[in-house]
Amino acid sequence: MEAKQPTPPFDRQTAAQKVRMAKDAWNSRDPDRVVQVYTEDTVWRNRAEFPRGRVA
């Protein structure tokens, strides 16, 4: 079972938890898991590509 994501406003502990969850998701290389720890309006950057949002 995955931990519930912390929500703003973040304190030191919940900010660290959010970062850890993002790193763990990213390292899983599972796109469905990765998108869940980023906001819907996240702007991604991959060298010359700039997809926006979870769908992209």
Secondary structure per residue as TSV (DSSP state, phi and psi in degrees):
chain	resnum	aa	ss	phi	psi
A	1	M	-	360.0	132.2
A	2	E	-	-82.1	150.0
A	3	A	-	-70.7	148.0
A	4	K	-	-69.7	136.3
A	5	Q	-	-68.9	137.5
A	6	P	-	-71.1	151.2
A	7	T	-	-119.9	153.8
A	8	P	S	-62.7	156.3
A	9	P	S	-75.2	141.6
A	10	F	-	-90.4	141.5
A	11	D	-	-104.2	-175.7
A	12	R	H	-58.5	-43.2
A	13	Q	H	-68.8	-46.1
A	14	T	H	-72.4	-29.9
A	15	A	H	-66.2	-43.0
A	16	A	H	-64.1	-38.0
A	17	Q	H	-64.0	-43.4
A	18	K	H	-62.3	-44.1
A	19	V	H	-63.6	-43.2
A	20	R	H	-62.2	-42.5
A	21	M	H	-63.6	-40.9
A	22	A	H	-65.0	-43.5
A	23	K	H	-64.3	-44.0
A	24	D	H	-63.6	-41.2
A	25	A	H	-64.9	-46.9
A	26	W	H	-59.1	-44.0
A	27	N	H	-69.7	-18.7
A	28	S	H	-71.6	-21.4
A	29	R	T	62.0	21.7
A	30	D	-	-101.8	106.3
A	31	P	H	-56.5	-36.2
A	32	D	H	-66.1	-31.5
A	33	R	H	-80.2	-39.2
A	34	V	H	-59.6	-47.0
A	35	V	G	-64.2	-23.0
A	36	Q	G	-71.3	-19.3
A	37	V	G	-100.8	7.4
A	38	Y	S	-120.1	150.5
A	39	T	-	-70.5	159.6
A	40	E	T	-64.6	-22.8
A	41	D	T	-102.3	17.9
A	42	T	-	-60.8	137.4
A	43	V	B	-103.5	118.2
A	44	W	-	-93.6	150.4
A	45	R	-	-133.0	124.0
A	46	N	B	-133.8	83.3
A	47	R	T	59.4	-98.3
A	48	A	T	-100.3	0.5
A	49	E	B	-107.3	143.1
A	50	F	-	-133.4	66.5
A	51	P	-	-65.5	151.2
A	52	R	B	-121.8	136.8
A	53	G	T	80.4	173.5
A	54	R	T	-68.7	-38.0
A	55	V	T	-63.5	-44.9
A	56	A	-	-65.9	360.0
